[in-house]
Amino acid sequence: MSGTPTQAALNADVAHLATIDRLPCSPGEAEAAAWIAQRFEAAGAQRVRVDEELVHGTYFTPLGVLNAVGALGGIAVLGGRRVVGGVVAAVAAAGLWQDLTGARKRTLRRFLKRRHTTNVVAEFGPADAAYTLVVHAHHDAARTSFIFDQTLTKFVAEKTSLMEKSDRWPPLMGLVFGGPALVAFGATMRHRKTVAAGTVAAAATAATMRHMIHEPVVPGANDNLSGVAALLEVARRLGDGSAPAVLPDGVRVILLSAGAEEANQEGMLAYARRYFGAALTPSNTSFLSLDTIGSPDLVLIEGEGFLRMYEYPSAMKERVAAAARDAGVHLHRGMRFTFATDGLVPLRRGYQAASIGSVTEHLVPSNYHWPTDTADRVHYDTVAGAVEVVMGTIARTGEPLA
């Protein structure tokens, strides 16, 4: 499991952080952030800071509330108030679209209780560098739920041919969006059966989200302490000068460990509000996301999105792929993720961005949001491979993109 010094260091970092309950906006998340900041400082980062950001901190509450509203709209339609109920459901569906597609504005969250999340930022290289590469992961962890049980996933992958020629799993978050959308559509078309189906789906989703509030927090070793450990290893290499590829002249590397990713990218959205634009311009800034990189097969994600597929720029993907080839690291190509990671935020803002993940033979991340996502189940050879890809990408930063 930890055959090389790099793998042993990665394992140690994951094992330590996995003992901390890191629910978004919790004391444990803040404790993990402080520890990561200390490690960045010890590695020799020139500038380290911990940004506190005010966010809501969950995904199940806004998604549950919006589905409950959608169900009430359906009840209104079925009770004879077609226009009012249809409008209510349409508003709920619009709110779900905002929340599930990485949109800047999420109207409902402004009215929900807010707490502080923590983003850890470490910088190497001159602050006024001509080019900046932001390599980012997240240190918070999710609650589990029966919906993350991979028994059905494994059955479909092993016993059917449904996934043989597919580059992605079906967008399961479509079920979360679908209830209120069906109610609104059925009301418009005056189709009671469609309204009834949407009402049931929305109510079931609301109940599922409410149930999740009481579920335990997973250790989150693969998702996403594997990415955090890779950041810490990159920091050590940049700080001690032992990396084969040194930091190029005129290049700054920002290592970002974000909080509240498991609240639908709230930590990264807060980072965007603070730094995107004047501080980090799209013309000279690129992003590389590391999310859940501890499964057996390392993947360069072609595109991602819960409801709509957003493609990563070809030029940035080719830069990362070239770094992998030169490092002798196999990087699976051709897959698209029907999840949503922090990489979606810079991608949707027009930055050059790429994202690295990993999957099992069933084309899903190992132990995703499950209690078995522990430090001893991470594939540290895969994580170490991701580190080499990051170092190779750093070496190419500042070169013209193809």
C-alpha positions in Angstrom: 0.0 0.0 0.0 2.9 2.4 0.8 5.8 0.9 -1.1 7.7 4.2 -1.9 8.6 7.2 0.3 6.1 9.3 -1.7 3.4 6.8 -1.1 4.2 6.5 2.6 4.0 10.3 2.9 0.7 10.4 1.1 -0.6 7.6 3.3 0.4 9.5 6.5 -1.3 12.7 5.5 -4.5 10.9 4.5 -4.5 8.8 7.6 -4.2 11.8 9.9 -6.8 13.9 8.3 -9.3 11.0 8.0 -9.5 10.8 11.8 -11.1 14.3 11.8 -14.9 14.7 11.3 -14.8 17.3 8.4 -18.4 18.1 7.7 -18.6 21.4 5.8 -18.5 24.4 8.1 -17.8 22.3 11.1 -15.0 22.7 13.8 -13.4 19.6 12.3 -13.2 21.2 8.8 -11.6 24.2 10.4 -9.2 21.9 12.3 -8.2 20.2 9.1 -7.7 23.5 7.4 -5.3 24.7 10.1 -3.3 21.5 9.9 -3.0 21.7 6.2 -1.9 25.4 6.4 0.8 24.3 8.9 2.0 21.7 6.5 2.1 24.2 3.6 4.2 26.5 5.8 6.6 23.7 6.8 7.0 22.8 3.2 8.3 26.3 2.4 5.4 28.1 0.8 6.2 31.8 0.4 2.6 32.8 1.4 0.0 30.8 3.3 -3.4 32.0 4.4 -6.7 30.6 5.6 -9.7 32.4 4.2 -12.9 32.2 6.2 -16.0 32.4 4.0 -19.6 32.7 4.9 -21.7 30.0 3.1 -24.7 27.8 3.8 -22.8 24.5 4.1 -25.1 21.7 2.8 -26.6 20.5 -0.4 -29.3 18.3 1.0 -31.2 21.2 2.7 -31.6 23.4 -0.4 -32.3 20.5 -2.7 -34.8 19.1 -0.2 -36.5 22.4 0.4 -36.8 23.1 -3.4 -38.3 19.6 -4.0 -40.7 20.1 -1.1 -41.8 23.3 -2.7 -42.1 21.5 -6.1 -44.3 18.8 -4.4 -46.6 21.6 -2.9 -46.9 23.1 -6.3 -48.0 19.7 -7.7 -50.6 19.4 -4.9 -51.9 22.8 -5.8 -52.2 21.8 -9.5 -54.0 18.6 -8.7 -56.3 20.6 -6.4 -57.4 22.8 -9.2 -54.9 25.7 -8.9 -53.0 24.9 -12.1 -51.4 28.3 -12.8 -50.3 29.0 -9.3 -49.0 25.4 -8.7 -47.2 25.4 -12.1 -45.4 28.7 -11.4 -44.4 27.4 -7.9 -43.0 24.2 -9.4 -41.2 26.1 -12.2 -39.5 28.4 -9.6 -38.4 25.3 -7.7 -37.0 23.7 -10.8 -35.1 26.9 -11.7 -33.6 27.0 -8.2 -32.5 23.4 -8.6 -30.9 24.2 -11.9 -29.0 27.1 -10.3 -27.8 24.8 -7.5 -26.8 21.8 -9.6 -25.0 23.5 -12.5 -22.3 25.6 -10.7 -24.2 28.9 -11.2 -22.9 32.0 -9.4 -26.3 32.9 -7.9 -28.2 30.5 -5.8 -31.2 32.4 -4.6 -32.5 30.1 -1.9 -29.2 29.8 -0.1 -29.4 33.5 0.7 -32.3 32.8 3.0 -30.8 29.7 4.7 -28.7 29.7 7.8 -25.0 30.4 7.0 -21.8 29.4 8.7 -18.1 29.7 8.0 -16.1 27.4 5.8 -12.3 27.5 5.4 -10.2 27.7 2.2 -6.4 27.2 2.6 -4.2 29.0 0.1 -0.5 28.4 -0.4 1.7 30.2 -3.0 5.0 29.4 -4.6 6.7 31.8 -7.0 6.5 35.6 -7.4 3.2 37.2 -6.5 3.4 39.3 -9.7 4.2 36.3 -12.0 3.1 36.5 -15.6 1.3 33.1 -15.3 -0.5 31.4 -12.5 -1.5 27.8 -12.2 -4.0 27.0 -9.4 -4.0 23.3 -8.3 -6.9 22.6 -6.1 -8.6 19.9 -4.0 -11.0 20.0 -1.1 -10.6 18.8 2.5 -14.3 18.6 3.7 -16.2 15.3 3.8 -19.8 14.3 3.0 -22.6 12.5 4.9 -23.4 9.1 3.6 -26.8 7.8 2.5 -28.4 4.6 1.1 -28.4 6.3 -2.3 -24.6 5.9 -2.5 -24.6 2.2 -2.1 -22.8 0.8 -5.1 -24.5 -2.6 -5.2 -26.7 -1.7 -8.1 -23.9 0.1 -9.9 -21.7 -3.0 -9.7 -24.6 -5.2 -10.9 -25.2 -3.0 -14.0 -21.5 -2.9 -14.8 -20.9 -6.6 -14.4 -24.1 -8.3 -15.4 -25.4 -6.0 -18.3 -24.0 -4.4 -21.4 -25.4 -1.0 -20.6 -22.1 0.6 -19.9 -19.9 -1.2 -22.5 -19.9 1.7 -25.0 -20.8 4.6 -22.7 -18.5 7.3 -21.6 -20.5 8.2 -18.5 -23.1 7.0 -16.1 -26.6 8.4 -16.4 -27.1 11.8 -14.8 -28.7 10.6 -11.6 -29.1 14.1 -10.3 -31.7 14.4 -13.0 -34.0 12.6 -10.6 -33.5 15.4 -8.1 -34.4 18.0 -10.7 -37.0 16.0 -12.4 -39.9 16.1 -9.9 -40.5 19.9 -9.9 -39.7 20.0 -13.6 -42.3 17.4 -14.4 -44.9 19.2 -12.3 -44.2 22.5 -14.2 -44.3 20.7 -17.5 -47.5 18.8 -16.7 -49.2 22.0 -15.5 -48.4 23.7 -18.7 -49.6 20.8 -20.8 -52.6 20.2 -18.6 -51.5 16.6 -18.1 -52.6 15.4 -14.6 -50.6 12.1 -14.7 -47.4 13.9 -15.4 -48.1 16.3 -12.6 -48.9 13.4 -10.2 -45.7 11.6 -11.2 -43.7 14.8 -10.6 -45.4 15.4 -7.3 -44.5 11.9 -6.0 -40.9 12.2 -7.3 -40.4 15.6 -5.6 -41.9 14.4 -2.3 -39.7 11.3 -2.4 -36.6 13.4 -3.1 -37.5 15.8 -0.3 -37.8 12.9 2.2 -34.5 11.4 1.1 -32.7 14.7 1.5 -34.2 15.2 5.0 -33.1 11.7 6.0 -29.6 12.5 4.9 -29.4 15.2 7.6 -29.1 12.5 10.3 -26.6 10.3 8.5 -23.0 10.0 9.7 -20.0 11.8 8.0 -17.7 9.5 6.0 -13.9 9.5 6.5 -13.5 10.9 3.0 -10.1 9.4 2.4 -10.5 9.0 -1.4 -13.0 11.9 -1.6 -11.0 14.0 -1.2 -8.1 13.6 1.2 -6.3 11.9 -1.7 -6.4 15.2 -3.5 -5.2 17.1 -0.4 -2.4 14.7 0.1 -1.3 15.3 -3.5 -1.3 19.0 -2.8 0.9 18.5 0.2 3.4 16.4 -1.7 3.6 19.0 -4.5 4.2 21.6 -1.8 7.1 19.6 -0.4 8.6 19.2 -3.8 8.3 22.9 -4.7 9.6 23.9 -1.3 12.7 21.7 -1.1 13.7 22.0 -4.8 14.0 18.2 -5.3 11.4 18.1 -8.1 12.8 17.0 -11.5 10.8 19.9 -13.0 11.6 23.1 -11.2 9.2 26.0 -11.1 9.6 27.9 -14.4 10.5 31.5 -14.4 7.6 33.9 -14.4 5.2 31.3 -13.0 3.3 31.2 -9.7 1.7 28.1 -8.4 -1.3 28.4 -6.0 -2.2 25.3 -4.0 -5.8 25.6 -2.8 -7.5 23.2 -0.4 -11.1 24.3 -0.4 -13.8 23.7 2.1 -17.5 23.0 1.5 -17.1 21.3 -1.8 -19.6 18.8 -0.5 -22.1 21.7 -0.3 -22.1 21.9 -4.1 -18.8 23.8 -4.4 -19.6 26.6 -2.0 -16.0 27.0 -0.8 -14.8 27.2 -4.4 -17.5 29.7 -5.3 -16.4 31.8 -2.4 -12.8 31.6 -3.6 -14.1 32.8 -7.0 -15.9 35.7 -5.5 -12.8 36.8 -3.7 -10.1 36.3 -6.4 -11.5 35.7 -9.9 -11.2 38.7 -12.2 -8.7 41.3 -11.1 -6.5 39.0 -8.9 -6.7 36.0 -11.2 -7.5 36.9 -14.8 -8.6 34.3 -17.4 -5.9 35.4 -19.8 -3.0 34.3 -17.6 -4.5 31.8 -15.1 -5.2 28.1 -15.4 -6.7 25.6 -13.0 -6.1 21.9 -12.3 -8.6 20.1 -10.1 -7.7 17.0 -8.1 -10.8 15.2 -6.9 -11.1 11.6 -5.7 -7.8 10.4 -7.2 -7.3 7.3 -5.0 -9.2 4.7 -7.1 -7.3 2.2 -9.2 -7.6 4.0 -12.6 -6.5 7.7 -13.0 -8.8 9.7 -15.3 -8.4 13.0 -17.2 -12.0 14.1 -17.1 -13.2 15.3 -20.5 -16.3 17.1 -19.1 -18.6 17.0 -16.1 -21.9 18.2 -14.8 -24.9 17.0 -12.8 -27.5 18.1 -15.3 -25.6 19.5 -18.3 -22.2 18.4 -19.6 -19.6 21.1 -19.5 -16.5 20.2 -21.6 -13.1 21.1 -20.4 -10.9 23.0 -22.9 -9.0 20.8 -25.3 -5.8 22.8 -25.0 -5.6 22.4 -21.2 -6.5 18.7 -21.4 -3.7 18.1 -23.9 -1.2 19.9 -21.7 -2.1 17.6 -18.7 -2.1 14.6 -21.0 1.4 15.5 -22.3 2.6 15.8 -18.7 1.3 12.3 -17.9 2.9 10.8 -21.0 6.3 12.3 -20.2 6.0 11.0 -16.6 5.0 7.5 -17.7 1.7 7.8 -15.9 -1.4 6.2 -17.5 -4.2 8.7 -17.7 -7.5 7.2 -18.8 -9.1 9.4 -21.6 -12.6 9.6 -22.9 -14.7 9.6 -19.7 -17.2 12.3 -18.6 -18.4 12.5 -15.1 -22.1 13.1 -14.2 -20.9 14.4 -10.9 -19.8 18.0 -10.2 -16.5 19.0 -8.6 -14.8 22.3 -7.8 -13.3 22.2 -11.3 -16.7 23.2 -12.6 -16.4 26.7 -11.1 -13.4 28.0 -13.1 -14.5 26.1 -16.1 -17.8 27.9 -16.2 -16.0 31.3 -15.6 -14.0 30.9 -18.8 -10.6 29.8 -17.4 -8.3 27.2 -18.9 -9.1 24.3 -16.7 -8.6 20.6 -16.4 -9.7 18.0 -13.8 -8.2 14.7 -12.7 -10.2 12.0 -11.0 -10.2 8.2 -10.8 -12.5 5.2 -11.1 -12.8 1.5 -10.4 -13.5 -1.1 -13.0 -17.2 -0.2 -12.6 -16.4 3.4 -13.8 -17.2 5.0 -10.5 -14.9 6.3 -7.7 -14.0 3.8 -5.0 -16.1 3.9 -1.8 -17.9 7.1 -2.9 -19.6 8.8 0.0 -19.6 5.5 1.9 -18.3 4.6 5.4 -15.6 2.4 3.8 -13.8 5.4 2.3 -10.9 4.9 4.8 -7.2 5.6 4.5 -6.3 1.9 4.1 -8.5 1.6 1.0 -6.8 4.4 -1.0 -4.6 3.4 -4.0 -1.5 5.5 -3.2 0.2 4.5 -6.4 -2.6 6.2 -8.2 -2.3 9.3 -6.0 1.5 9.3 -6.5 0.9 9.2 -10.3 -1.3 12.2 -10.0 1.5 14.1 -8.2 3.8 13.4 -11.2 1.2 14.7 -13.6 0.8 17.9 -11.5 4.6 18.4 -11.5 4.7 18.0 -15.2 1.9 20.4 -15.7 3.6 23.0 -13.6 6.7 22.6 -15.8 4.6 23.5 -18.8 2.8 26.4 -17.3 3.7 29.6 -19.2 4.1 27.8 -22.5 1.6 28.6 -25.3 -1.4 26.3 -25.2 -1.9 24.3 -28.4 
